[in-house]
Amino acid sequence: MSVYSEEPGDATAAREARYAEREKEWASRPNDKGMSRWTVVVGGIALFASAIAIGGVLRLPGSFSSAAASGSGRSNSTLFYHPVNQLAVSRWPDGSIHLDAKIGERPVKFVVDPGVATVVLSPEDARAAGLLEGQLEYSGGMRTSSGEIRIAPVNVQQLVMGSLTLFDVQAAVAEEPIPNSVLGMSFLKRFPGYELEADRLVLHW
């Protein structure tokens, strides 16, 4: 059952009069309506631009860069390159630290000794790496377990240890035979950080 009631005639007439007055008011203000439309349009453009800016700065989900996704580990330094930023080498039972390297594709076995100032190559290793082809000037000295020996400065263009490469390494060649070629303090200082622990050497960059 539905109930229907009509408004009194006076109320209906008053309502219609109010509608008519509002229509006249809006008809007499065309600029306001135009301004309202422009406000909506400009506001929409500003909102869209803000969304783009936020997406670029904050990198919303799904917008991360391809460089970050590639997982590249290349160092910013021009001195060396390695896909990770740490190299750990265990000590031998006698406490010494050995590193296998290459100079000019020639394998060289080094001992790490921070008590030695520079990188020192034995005459045999220097000859195999092609560093004795020119005339060397033995103007420096190095103290070993068997006494003082003379050394000559040389430049090693590339010193490769696995996938780690050092460029333009200042080194020296011993005039007399020595048990091992040595990576001294100048080698360790090529890295931003290193740790000589009880059981290993850790290089950081």
Phi, psi and omega in degrees: 000128181252148180244129182232130179229145179259149175285150174302151184302321181295320180295318180296317180296321180294320180296315179296325179294320179295319178300318181295320179296320179295319179297319178296319181297316179291323179296329182276359181233064180291328182293324179296320180294320179296319179298321179297319179296317180295324178299319179294317182295310181298319178298322179295319179296316180299320179295320179294317179297321179296322179296320179295315181299316180296320179296323180288322183279315185273347182052077180299162183309132180091358182245017181291154188285154179290332179295319179292325182287335184287338178071030180296136180244020182295133179285150176286342182287146175270001184276332183202163176220138176200141183292345173235167186254028179207141175226124180244133180232123181283149176285151173284167180305331180276002178092352181280160180241124183244141177229129174269129183223178176225138172234116183058041180069006178261127180290138178226132177261119182252154167246132178275123182220101180293349176283349177260138188288327189225186174272125184236129179255140173290155178304322180296313180293321179296321178294317180295330180273000178078025182263002179251016183287327179263179179279121181262148179250109182275082186254351181249178180224157180216135180265128178239179179296337180258009176124189181275134176231157180270150179226154180240134181288141176218165176244123176264115184295317179219130174243113188250129176231097186065239177260012176261129181232129173250138183249148176051062181270120176284123185221186179214155177246128179286139180287328181246159180300141175230155185302318182214151166292151191235136168259106184267199186297327179297330175292313181296327181286351175291344185255144177299334179203149174208157181226121173263094183267174184297330184242358184194167171250133178238124178254134180239145171203000000 
